[in-house]
């Protein structure tokens, strides 16, 4: 399955899964009572400093209320099931619960309790917390011991999952707490949400406490929520926010990625080999367990290229018949350049719609042949003696990358813009990079630096009291390595630097267990070919760079 398809499916599953938890908050009750509702009440204390640091407390309650009207009096019968837990430094300290039953009355004129009520104290004379008789009509309201101001319509997420709109009443202030928790100065805000008819939708409280507990300085935060989960009255559901939160992102991804991009560009395609009945599948993935059947000088490097592609974030496309791998391609992250191997390279190129392609083809319909390269293979590395000057050649480090990119950008595109050689950063993640450097104080270097202006060469990179003379890259495989990207500053050519960079990379490949090395050199580049004459490296074939148009900067296979 394609990556974007997996992403879309995963987001869909997560969205639906979250919504399933929110469904209980959408409940509508059909009842013989004048009013009936269920709610959840969550109370959480989190110690934030001092003696309370590391302490948490959780109170969970579920209540069911049935209310019957008789004239101006409402009779209430309710049951509340609750649990309490406290934790210190991750260890459970207290864990208990219970079930409480209450029966009481309140006034349908002003909402006052007419009897003891459902609180832990005698609430007679105070207004009930769940009903405002007559609805929201004024600017201030009293509930229990708190006075609230009406501030307009508001949005509350019941269970933090489902959006409802309601009339928002708010209260904020400070008070001195002196109870089982200690002596604290508390700052709080409470938001209540009611239907226009005066029935509760939910409550959100946040309180910060600073003070002392058992004589020790302490801080804690209290958050509590009351959410009506089902009711006999209508709670206004905010449908536009629901769609915007859960379905708009999925719809956007479905249109952009799944329908337009995924389905039409990257759908697997079945082709039939010329003159054969067997079908071959071309797709953007690499099936496991395939037998490699790619006829190419680079066949021994395919596994290394696969690993390299995964590290560097490249896209991998393949052609196979469910049993054998017939062709493979590696697409650069920009989607414009690709390298292809095997007899189905042309099909893979058409499938990926790249602008530039390196392939072992003599020609490619619809593409210009930009450059051709001869492929050479150095064999029997383990039996060779390869020497190089360790004072001249060294492995590149992170501090060398900027200078390397400027050297390569100048060689490939005539600029010093690092973005023109940003592939070096990716290569550094998986490949071997060696550089040739020398001190600018050495006489032979000083002489060359003096001649640079006369020869109209760009000044070489000088940093950390050394001159960057050249650089070379290689990719190690299991038995074969790949040499590529050999650059020597023009002013320092014909000094044996290119040969030293080749020898250094071969020596490293030897140490890594490789017995051969493969490379490609532009057909016109005789000086570079001369370096490999000493190794009696046979020519194995030709690789061409094809493009839909001539590039403005040099296109390299990385």
C-alpha positions, 0 to 999 in steps of 0.5 A, spaced: 500 500 500 502 506 498 505 511 503 499 516 502 494 511 502 496 508 509 497 516 511 489 517 509 487 510 512 490 511 518 487 518 519 481 516 517 481 510 522 483 515 528 478 520 526 472 515 526 475 512 533 475 518 536 468 520 534 466 513 537 468 515 544 464 522 542 458 518 541 455 517 548 455 525 549 450 526 543 445 522 547 437 524 547 433 521 552 425 519 551 422 520 558 416 520 562 419 525 566 419 533 565 426 533 565 431 527 565 439 527 564 446 524 565 452 527 566 460 525 568 464 529 573 471 529 572 475 533 578 483 532 577 488 535 582 495 536 579 501 538 584 506 543 581 510 545 586 513 544 593 510 539 598 504 537 592 509 536 587 508 529 584 501 528 587 495 527 583 488 526 585 482 524 580 475 524 582 470 521 577 462 521 578 457 519 573 450 522 575 443 520 573 437 525 574 430 525 574 425 531 575 418 532 575 414 538 576 408 540 580 406 547 580 412 551 581 416 546 585 420 541 581 422 534 585 428 531 583 431 523 584 438 522 583 443 517 583 451 518 583 456 513 582 463 515 584 470 513 584 476 517 588 484 515 587 490 519 589 497 518 587 504 520 589 510 519 585 506 514 580 504 510 586 497 509 588 495 511 595 488 511 595 482 508 591 475 507 593 468 509 591 461 509 592 454 510 590 449 516 593 442 517 592 439 524 593 432 526 593 430 534 594 426 539 591 427 546 588 423 552 585 421 553 578 420 560 579 427 562 581 431 555 581 432 555 589 433 549 593 427 548 597 430 542 601 437 540 603 439 538 596 445 534 592 451 538 595 455 536 601 452 542 605 445 544 606 444 548 600 437 550 601 436 557 599 441 557 593 440 556 586 441 549 583 447 548 578 443 545 572 437 549 571 435 556 570 428 557 570 425 561 565 432 561 560 437 565 559 434 572 559 438 577 564 446 579 565 447 575 571 445 569 574 447 565 581 448 558 582 450 555 588 455 560 592 457 563 585 455 569 581 456 569 573 455 574 568 452 572 561 458 573 556 454 571 549 454 564 545 460 560 546 463 553 544 464 547 549 467 540 547 463 535 551 468 530 553 473 534 549 471 530 543 464 533 541 462 541 540 456 544 542 454 551 542 451 554 548 450 561 552 456 562 556 456 564 563 463 566 566 465 567 573 472 568 576 476 571 582 480 569 588 478 566 595 482 563 601 482 555 601 482 552 608 480 545 608 483 538 608 488 540 602 491 546 606 491 553 607 491 556 600 490 562 596 486 560 590 485 563 583 479 560 579 475 561 572 469 557 571 465 557 565 458 554 564 454 553 558 446 553 558 441 552 552 437 558 551 431 555 555 436 554 561 438 547 561 446 545 563 450 543 557 457 543 561 462 546 566 469 547 565 473 550 571 480 551 572 483 553 579 490 555 581 492 554 588 498 557 592 500 556 599 501 551 605 500 544 606 502 541 613 506 547 614 510 546 607 509 550 601 505 547 596 502 549 589 497 545 585 492 546 579 485 543 580 481 542 573 474 540 573 469 538 568 461 537 568 459 534 561 451 532 560 452 526 556 444 525 554 438 529 556 431 529 554 432 537 552 435 539 546 443 541 546 445 545 540 450 541 536 455 545 533 455 541 526 460 546 522 465 545 527 464 538 527 465 537 520 471 542 520 475 538 525 473 531 523 472 531 516 474 537 512 482 535 513 480 528 511 476 530 505 482 535 503 487 529 503 482 525 499 482 530 494 489 532 493 493 526 495 488 520 494 484 521 488 488 526 484 495 524 485 495 517 488 490 514 484 492 517 477 500 517 478 502 512 482 497 506 481 501 500 479 501 498 472 501 491 468 505 491 462 506 485 457 514 483 455 515 484 448 514 477 445 512 473 451 506 472 455 508 473 462 505 480 465 510 484 469 507 489 474 510 496 475 509 500 481 512 504 487 514 499 492 519 493 492 516 487 494 520 482 499 522 476 497 523 477 490 529 474 486 534 479 483 534 478 475 537 484 473 542 484 467 546 490 469 553 492 470 551 495 477 547 488 479 551 487 485 550 494 487 542 494 487 542 492 495 547 497 497 543 502 492 536 500 496 539 501 503 542 508 500 535 510 497 532 508 504 537 512 508 536 518 503 529 518 502 528 516 495 522 513 492 523 506 489 520 503 483 520 496 481 518 492 475 517 484 477 513 478 475 511 477 482 517 472 483 523 476 479 525 483 480 526 485 472 527 492 473 528 498 479 529 505 479 531 510 484 527 517 484 530 523 487 526 527 493 525 532 488 521 527 483 525 530 477 531 525 477 531 518 477 536 512 476 534 506 473 536 499 472 534 493 468 530 491 461 524 495 464 527 501 465 523 505 459 517 503 462 519 505 469 521 512 466 514 513 463 511 511 470 515 515 474 514 521 469 521 524 471 524 530 467 531 527 467 533 519 467 540 515 468 539 509 464 543 503 460 539 505 454 541 507 447 535 512 446 529 514 449 523 516 446 521 523 448 528 525 451 534 528 449 541 524 450 544 529 454 551 525 456 553 518 455 558 515 460 562 509 459 562 504 465 568 501 468 569 495 473 576 494 477 576 487 480 580 483 485 581 489 490 583 484 495 589 482 492 591 489 490 596 494 494 593 500 493 597 506 496 595 514 497 598 519 501 595 520 508 597 527 509 594 529 502 587 525 503 583 524 509 575 523 510 571 528 510 567 531 516 561 535 517 565 542 517 568 540 510 561 540 507 560 547 506 566 548 502 565 541 498 558 544 496 561 550 493 567 546 490 562 542 486 557 547 485 562 551 481 564 545 477 557 543 475 553 550 474 559 555 475 556 558 481 558 558 489 551 556 491 550 551 496 543 549 494 546 547 487 550 541 490 545 540 496 545 532 494 552 532 498 548 533 505 544 526 503 550 523 500 554 524 507 548 520 511 550 513 507 556 514 503 564 515 503 567 522 502 574 523 502 577 530 501 584 532 498 587 538 502 593 542 503 596 548 507 596 554 503 603 555 506 606 550 502 610 552 497 607 548 491 600 551 493 603 558 494 605 558 487 599 555 484 594 560 488 599 566 485 597 563 478 590 562 479 588 569 477 592 569 471 589 562 469 582 565 470 580 560 475 576 561 481 579 561 487 579 554 491 576 554 498 580 556 504 578 554 511 581 552 517 588 554 514 587 549 509 586 549 501 580 544 499 583 541 492 578 535 491 573 531 493 571 524 491 565 519 493 563 512 494 558 507 496 560 501 499 556 494 497 557 487 500 562 485 495 562 491 490 563 498 491 561 504 487 566 510 485 562 517 483 563 524 484 570 525 483 572 533 483 579 536 483 579 544 483 582 546 475 588 549 478 590 543 482 589 538 476 595 534 473 598 533 480 596 526 482 590 529 486 585 525 482 589 518 482 590 519 490 582 520 491 581 514 487 586 510 491 584 512 497 576 510 496 579 504 493 583 502 500 577 504 504 573 499 500 578 494 501 577 495 508 570 494 508 571 487 504 569 489 497 573 485 492 571 490 486 569 497 484 565 500 479 565 507 476 562 511 470 566 516 466 563 521 461 565 519 454 569 525 453 573 525 459 580 522 457 584 524 463 579 521 468 579 514 464 587 514 464 587 514 472 583 507 471 588 504 466 593 502 471 587 498 474 586 494 467 579 496 468 575 493 463 569 497 460 562 493 461 557 498 458 554 505 457 550 509 461 546 515 458 543 521 461 536 523 458 532 529 459 526 532 456 530 538 455 537 541 456 539 542 463 541 549 466 546 546 471 549 539 471 545 533 472 548 528 476 546 521 479 547 520 486 
